[in-house]
Amino acid sequence: MPEIETLVDATLRVFNERDPDARLRVMAEVYRDDIVFTDAEGSSRGHEAISEKVQGLLDSAPGFVFAPSGPAHVLDDLIHAPWTFGPPDGEPVVRGVDMSLVVDGKIARLYTVLVGQDG
């Protein structure tokens, strides 16, 4: 099983990767084929669907990057990893937390919750 830190880092790599082919290669290493990603907009299943969602997000925010905003916490097969999204040298525009369920060494479910949003 990959180290938890590897899985946390890989999710950031997936969501920062602007090249779809490279993104799919990273996903194949650490995400189950039937992974389900859920956020406030709904759920996506499988590498292709999630990659398309990531591409849309990155296309809408040129130059923005995801970065860890604190340590990841692990409880058995559950990872809680806080992150930010914004310009690399500026204040983050969005803050969130990823919660990942690990099955057989790969991420099977990925939930994203936005935190600290005004409105």
Secondary structure, DSSP 8 states (H G I E B T S, - for coil): ---HHHHHHHHHHHHH---HHHHHHHHHHHEEEEEEEEETTEEEESHHHHHHHHHHHHHHSTT-EEEE-S--EEETTEEEEEEEEE-TTS--SEEEEEEEEEETTEEEEEEEEEES---
